[in-house]
Amino acid sequence: FFIDRDNKFLELAFTFTFSDAMGPFLKDKLETLLRICYEFGCYFNLQPVEDDFSLSVFSKIYFAGLNYYALKETMRDFTECLESLKNLFKLE
């Protein structure tokens, strides 16, 4: 969780880490990854870190829309996005 008081939003983040050898696998899954994130209103960052790849998935909710129902829906979408990505990567 990250709270940005200046820009008035709450950001949720989850990071997957893959070995460098998984690069071709990630490249092959990139289009589906984009579709899944778009479907659930999330965005991601993929970057090399030493001998690994770091894939961080984010969701954001602004304070102006921060209420119980909006937070509940955002959390549901974020969780479903992560579950879909776990299935895509065949993770348990």
N, C-alpha and C positions, 0 to 999 in steps of 0.2 A: 504494500500500500504506500502511496505517496500523496501527500497533501500539499498542494501549491496554493498558499494563501494569497500570493500576489495576483495570480491569474484566476483564482477562485475555482479550482477543480480538484477532484479526488481521482487519482489514477490507480488502477489495479494492474499488476504485472505478474507474469509467470515466465520462468526461463527453462528451456530445454537445452541440454548440452549434448553435442554429438562429436565423436572423434573425427579427426581430419579425413579418415578413410571413408566416412559417410557422405563426403561432399557430392559425389555423383548421385547418390540416393536422394539427397536433399534437392539437388538441381532437377531431378526427375519429378519430384513431388511439388515443386514450386507453384505451378499453376493451380493445383488443387488447394494448396495452402492459402493462396491468395483468395480463392473462391470461398473457402471456409471462413476466413477472417472477415471478409466482406459480408457474408451472410449474417454473421452475428455482431456486426458493428465494431469489430476489433481491428487493430493494426499490429504490425510486427516489425522487428528489427532483426536482421540476420547479419552476424559479423564473425570474422575469424578471431579467435583468441588463443594465442600460442599454438598448440597442436590440436585445437578443438574448434568447433563452430558453436556459437551461442545464438539461440533463437529465442528472443523475448517477445511475448505476446502481451498486448496492452488493451485496456478498456478505460474509458474516461467518462466521468459524470461531473457536470458543472454544478456549482453550489446553487445557482438559480433554479435548477431542476431537481435539487437534492431533497427528496422526501422518501418516505418508507417504500412506496410502490415503485418509484423510479430506481431506487437502490436495489430493491428486490429483483426487478426485471433486468437491470444491468448485471447483477451477480448471476442470475440464471443464464443470460446470454453468454457471459464470460465463461462460466462453468461448462456449458454445452459446447462452446468453441474449443476449450481445452480437451474435452472428451473426444470430440471429432478429430482433433489433431493427434491425440493418443492413438486412436483407431487408425488414422492414416499412417502413422509411423510404426504401427503394430507394437505399441508399448503396453505393458501391463501395469 
